[in-house]
Each structure stands twice: as C-alpha cells, then as structure tokens.
Amino acid sequence: AVVSTQSTGSFQTLQHYFIRINLSMSIQRKLRTLQHQNPDHISLSNEEDVMNLVYWLEDQKIRYYSAEKREELRDKGEWKSRVGSYLREIKCPYGFEKFQSAALDWLCSYAVRLEYSAKKEQISVVAPAGDANSCAPLDVNSVQFKNGVNQLREWLSIPQHLDYLTVLKACRMLIEQRFAPDFVVPSGKPMQLGQSEIGVETSDRTLNEVAKILRVLHIDELRLLQTRINEAIVSGQVQTADPKTDTKLGQVGR
C-alpha cells in the first residue's frame, strides 16, 4: 500500500488527533472516579452532552454557584458564553471556545480534587500492581481505545488485522518513518510489484508476490543499515579528526 503524506500539515493533524483521543480518555477516567452514571457514552462533539456534563460537574461536585445560578449553565441559548464565564471565575487556564476538550479535562480534574480533598481522611489509596502489558494510564482493552486505533489505521491507510495491538504497532512504525523530521517525501510513480523481477521464480503466483514484498522490505532494511553505518563513521571521524591548523607553520613561496 502507498501512503501519501503532507509533511507539516499531516503531522500537526496527527498530533491533534492524539491529543483529542488522550483528552477524551482522560475525561472518561475522571468521570468514573467521580461515579458519573454514563461516562463511556459522552460525546465531546455533541453540544448537549457537553452542556449536561458541565452542569453535572458543577451541580454534583464543584458547587461554586448557588443552586439558582447553576441553571444558567443549562440555558441552551447562551450556554457557551455562560460556561466561558463560569470557567474564568473558577480560574480555568483554558478558554472554552478554543480549547474545549482541555477545559473539560481541567474541570474534571478540579472536581476530583475537591471530591477527594473533602474525603482524604477516609480514603486509603493503593496503587494497583503494574502489568507488563499495560499502557498506563490508557485502558488498552477499552472499546474506545480499539475504535481509536482503527480510526488511526484508516487514516494512515494501513490494512486491517485481527489483533488491534499489532495494528497499533504498525501505526507506530509508519509514523516513526513517515513523520520523522528528516523524512523525504518520495517522488515519482509507486513501484508496481507485478512488473518487478526478484531473480527467483516459483510456480505459485501468490508466493511470487510474497517473495517480492519480502525482497523490497529487505532492501529497505539494508538501506537503513547503510545509513546508520555512514552515521557511525561520521561520528567516529568527528571524535578522531583534529581540524585545528597552525597558520604560523605555513610558508608562502620559497
């Protein structure tokens, strides 16, 4: 498969994607901590869900406003401006209009801090034992994480696979290669495997295709190895060479 990239713009898009996914998962974890009744079904792109979430946090956990004033946060006509003012009053560092997800994550953190500050004498926190396969603080077994990996796979044009962790590894490898600062966007037409020769011919067409793919991957690995060898040589030369010159020893003419 051929993946097209657009250097800076694509890298920024990918960064924003990861930020949204990470913030969404962070908000869900904090809502579970706060015992929200339905944390996994809140959509940050749905205005009504966001409005109800802000109201729930204020009404049930934070309680900065009086009971009467809290109703202003559910005024559908002006709820965005009211929420913006509310966040400024409680010293949220993020503007709601431009950084909605970050502001909501901060609001959840603030609610958790208030909730557990009041109960710190009653709570004994025991950290769970680590797992070699864990990816803390992400829940890699959650449905949302798997859906996020699948969306990333589609965005990068990576073929499907039954194991979503294998897909995630493939995404990481592609991102490291294609979005590296020194990556050169390939030019020209993509190579057609059907028109290339591998020097070995079998009677099985499928086997021929597999052999061609393996050979191309091997050549790519050899090219990377050669690049690293060259870098090692240059690094060694930098350490051993002495470019200093004593101009006093130079002579002009006889």
C-alpha positions in Angstrom: 0.0 0.0 0.0 1.2 3.5 -0.7 0.6 6.1 2.0 0.6 9.8 0.9 1.8 12.4 3.5 1.8 16.1 3.5 4.7 16.8 5.9 3.9 19.6 8.4 0.2 19.7 7.9 -0.3 16.0 8.2 2.0 15.8 11.3 0.0 18.6 13.0 -3.3 16.8 12.2 -1.9 13.6 13.7 -0.8 15.5 16.8 -4.2 17.0 17.2 -5.8 13.6 16.7 -3.8 12.0 19.5 -4.5 15.0 21.8 -8.2 14.6 21.3 -8.1 10.8 21.9 -6.0 11.2 25.0 -8.1 14.0 26.5 -11.3 12.1 25.8 -9.9 9.0 27.7 -8.7 11.2 30.5 -12.1 12.7 30.9 -13.8 9.3 31.0 -11.4 8.0 33.6 -12.1 11.0 35.9 -15.8 10.7 35.4 -15.6 7.1 36.5 -13.7 8.2 39.6 -16.5 10.8 40.2 -19.0 8.0 39.8 -20.7 9.5 36.8 -23.7 7.3 35.7 -22.7 7.0 32.0 -19.1 8.2 31.3 -18.4 6.0 28.2 -21.3 7.5 26.2 -20.5 11.2 26.4 -19.5 12.7 23.1 -17.3 15.8 23.3 -18.5 16.7 19.8 -22.1 16.8 20.9 -23.1 20.2 22.4 -25.9 18.8 24.5 -23.6 16.2 26.1 -21.0 18.8 26.9 -23.6 21.2 28.3 -25.0 18.5 30.5 -21.6 17.4 31.6 -20.6 20.9 32.8 -23.9 21.2 34.6 -23.4 17.8 36.3 -19.9 18.6 37.5 -21.0 22.0 38.9 -24.3 20.7 40.4 -23.0 17.5 41.9 -19.3 18.0 42.7 -18.0 21.6 42.4 -20.9 23.7 43.6 -19.3 27.0 43.1 -22.5 28.7 42.0 -25.7 28.9 44.1 -28.4 26.4 43.2 -30.4 29.1 41.2 -27.4 30.3 39.3 -26.4 26.8 38.2 -29.4 26.7 36.0 -27.8 29.3 33.7 -25.3 26.7 32.6 -28.2 24.8 31.0 -29.6 27.8 29.1 -29.3 26.4 25.5 -29.4 29.9 24.0 -26.3 31.3 25.8 -24.8 28.2 27.4 -21.4 28.6 25.7 -20.8 32.2 26.9 -22.1 31.2 30.4 -19.8 28.3 30.6 -16.9 30.5 29.4 -17.6 33.0 32.2 -18.0 30.2 34.7 -14.6 28.7 33.8 -13.0 32.1 34.1 -14.5 32.6 37.6 -13.0 29.3 38.8 -9.6 30.2 37.3 -9.6 27.6 34.5 -6.4 28.3 32.4 -8.1 27.2 29.1 -10.6 29.2 27.0 -13.7 27.2 26.4 -14.2 28.4 22.8 -10.7 27.4 21.5 -9.7 24.6 23.9 -13.0 22.9 24.9 -11.6 19.4 25.5 -8.7 20.8 27.6 -11.1 22.9 29.6 -13.4 20.0 30.2 -10.5 17.8 31.3 -9.3 20.5 33.7 -12.8 20.9 35.1 -13.0 17.1 35.7 -9.6 17.3 37.5 -10.8 20.2 39.6 -13.9 18.2 40.6 -11.8 15.2 41.5 -9.5 17.4 43.6 -12.5 18.9 45.5 -14.1 15.5 45.9 -11.1 13.8 47.4 -9.8 16.7 49.4 -13.0 16.5 51.5 -12.6 12.8 52.0 -8.8 12.5 52.3 -9.0 11.3 55.9 -11.3 8.4 54.9 -9.6 7.3 51.8 -6.6 5.0 51.5 -5.3 4.9 48.0 -3.5 1.7 47.0 -1.8 1.8 43.6 -2.6 -1.4 41.5 0.3 -3.7 40.7 1.9 -2.9 37.3 1.3 -5.1 34.3 4.0 -5.7 31.8 1.4 -5.4 29.0 -0.3 -2.3 30.4 -0.1 1.1 28.8 -1.0 3.2 31.8 -2.8 5.5 32.1 -4.6 4.3 29.0 -7.0 1.4 29.1 -5.9 -0.6 26.1 -8.7 -3.0 26.4 -11.5 -0.4 26.2 -13.8 -0.2 23.2 -12.9 3.4 22.7 -9.2 2.6 22.5 -9.8 -0.1 19.9 -12.0 2.2 17.9 -9.3 4.9 18.1 -6.7 2.5 16.8 -9.0 1.5 13.9 -9.6 5.2 13.0 -5.9 5.8 13.0 -5.4 2.7 10.9 -7.9 4.0 8.3 -6.3 7.5 8.4 -2.9 6.0 7.6 -4.2 3.6 5.0 -2.9 0.5 6.9 -4.5 -2.9 6.1 -6.8 -4.5 8.6 -5.6 -7.1 11.1 -7.4 -9.1 13.7 -5.1 -8.0 16.5 -5.6 -4.3 17.2 -2.3 -4.2 19.2 -0.5 -5.4 16.0 -2.3 -2.6 14.1 -1.1 -0.1 16.7 2.5 -1.3 16.3 2.2 -0.9 12.6 0.9 2.6 13.0 3.8 3.5 15.3 6.3 2.1 12.8 4.8 4.0 9.9 4.6 7.3 12.0 8.2 7.0 13.1 9.3 6.5 9.5 7.0 8.8 7.6 6.7 11.7 10.0 10.4 11.9 11.1 11.9 15.4 10.7 14.4 14.1 8.1 11.8 12.1 6.1 11.9 12.9 2.4 8.6 12.7 0.6 9.0 10.2 -2.2 8.6 11.4 -5.7 7.8 9.7 -8.9 5.4 6.8 -9.5 4.9 3.9 -7.0 6.7 0.7 -7.8 4.4 -1.9 -9.3 5.2 -5.3 -7.8 3.7 -7.1 -10.7 6.2 -5.6 -13.1 9.3 -6.2 -11.0 11.7 -9.1 -11.1 13.1 -10.8 -8.0 15.5 -13.2 -9.5 13.5 -16.2 -8.2 10.5 -17.6 -10.0 8.1 -20.1 -8.5 5.1 -21.8 -9.9 2.8 -20.1 -7.4 1.7 -16.5 -8.2 0.9 -15.7 -4.6 4.2 -17.0 -3.5 5.9 -14.8 -6.1 4.1 -11.7 -4.7 5.1 -12.6 -1.1 8.7 -13.0 -2.2 8.7 -9.6 -4.0 7.3 -7.9 -0.9 10.0 -9.6 1.4 12.7 -8.5 -1.0 11.6 -4.9 -1.1 11.4 -4.9 2.7 14.9 -6.4 2.9 16.3 -3.8 0.6 14.7 -1.1 2.7 16.3 -2.5 5.8 19.7 -2.7 4.1 19.3 1.0 3.1 18.6 1.9 6.7 21.6 -0.2 7.8 23.9 1.6 5.4 22.6 5.0 6.6 23.4 4.0 10.2 26.8 2.8 9.2 27.5 6.1 7.5 26.3 8.0 10.6 28.6 5.8 12.8 31.6 6.5 10.5 30.9 10.3 10.5 30.6 10.2 14.3 33.9 8.4 14.6 35.6 10.9 12.3 34.3 13.8 14.4 35.9 12.3 17.5 39.2 11.4 15.9 39.8 14.2 13.5 41.7 17.4 14.5 40.7 20.2 12.2 42.9 22.8 14.0 45.5 24.4 11.9 48.6 26.4 13.0 48.9 29.1 10.4 52.3 30.1 11.7 53.8 27.0 10.2 52.6 27.9 6.7 55.1 29.3 4.1 54.4 31.4 1.1 57.0 30.9 -1.8 60.5 29.6 -1.2 
